[in-house]
Amino acid sequence: MTKRMAVVLAAGKGTRMKSDLYKVMHPVNGLPMVEHVLRAVEQSDVTDIVTIVGHGADTVKDALGDRSQYALQEEQLGTGHAVQQAENVLANEEGNTLVICGDTPLLTAETLTALFKHHEESGAKGTILSAEIANPFGYGRVIREADNSVSHIVEEKDATDEERKVTEINSGTYVFDNKALFEMLNKVGNDNAQGEYYLPDVIGLLKEAGEVVSAFVMADSDEGLGVNDRVGLSEATKIMTRRINEGHMRNGVTFFNADATYIEADVEIGSDTVIESGVSLKGKTIIGKNCQIGMNSELIETEIADNVCVTQSVLEHSTVAANTDIGPFAHVRPNSTIGERVHLGNFVEVKNSTVGNDTKAGHLAYIGDADLGENVNVGCGAIFVNYDGKKKHRSTIGNDSFIGSNSNIVSPVTVGDRAFIAAGSTIVNDIAEEELAISRPEQKNIANYWNKLQGK
């Protein structure tokens, strides 16, 4: 197969975003736009990738790492000038080069692979990725010859009335014969209002040289969306969300309302899982089979096993074993490990803790910096007092222990297996196996208090 290369254009600041964050780093469904682009390129049998960086160069490099080579465009003098920065890396290579913008996160590997294939089979020196759209106003039109090859690209302002009727538009993505690309780039001038070097001028130069130029129409015109502002970012996210959710549905996941569910790109969901409305699944969240994720729940970088039910709760950077139920209104905070058949009920908060199999905390409890064994009962209002104002401290609760309602565990405390803590106790010392700990002030009843209160 002919060698495939790619130049990713990621040097622009994106002033219309009105943001301190560089345009290509704005996220779409959890990933920077340029990461979506790079993944699609990588899956298109491309061997050499050069990313053109400028504004925010270090940020882009940190995001993409060693998956790409880099070339710096110190001054932003147009798309042609940007591609020219890759000359030292690619100019002498035989093969075909994809030129793609880092703000086109919806382009898929399937489309890019088909574009390469069309270019290779057509014998063209340059191929435009085009799209058919109902309202092409504002876009450059692809004008074809009688034999269906490309005659030229014309911008809206320069088009004749007849050319404006054409609905095939230039997406700004191309494949070129690599050597022809750099040969023609050196001939591109900047005699225009902006004084910039434009990549589409290469198409005209190839035609003047008698070379064949082709265009490949993408199947889904939505893929060609370039994000230039926050409106475009929102639209890209909406389209990406629809694509992601449809993929999960086709893999056996049920959605109550897919349009009201936000799922990021790296989320994995097992079959027969049900996702209710208003759910957000973020980062590298992994959900097992036959789970129920209830309305308005949010899972961030969390892994849950099969047969787990989450009801209107938030889980972050944690793991949950099989057959556990969480919520409603529970909060599992980072670095928590929840065992099998655990119940975390109404308004239970767990942070940086391990909760063993079959342990129950039904309501209104805080479990922080603690290791709970198996089959522990955590009563209503139980609190692990883990912070002394300077340092966090950790407690351990043994298997089959009972923590009575409204107890305070003042860490660090170790509680043995099958120990009991009486309701209302404040525990500051260790408790041995099978001991009962009671820590309450002596109750005192004052007679005739009502009359005293009334001043009688």
Order of alpha helices (4+ residues) and beta strands (2+ residues): beta-beta-beta-alpha-beta-alpha-beta-alpha-alpha-beta-alpha-beta-beta-beta-alpha-beta-alpha-alpha-beta-alpha-beta-beta-beta-beta-beta-beta-beta-beta-beta-beta-beta-beta-beta-beta-beta-beta-beta-beta-beta-beta-beta-beta-beta-beta-beta-beta-beta-beta-beta-beta-alpha
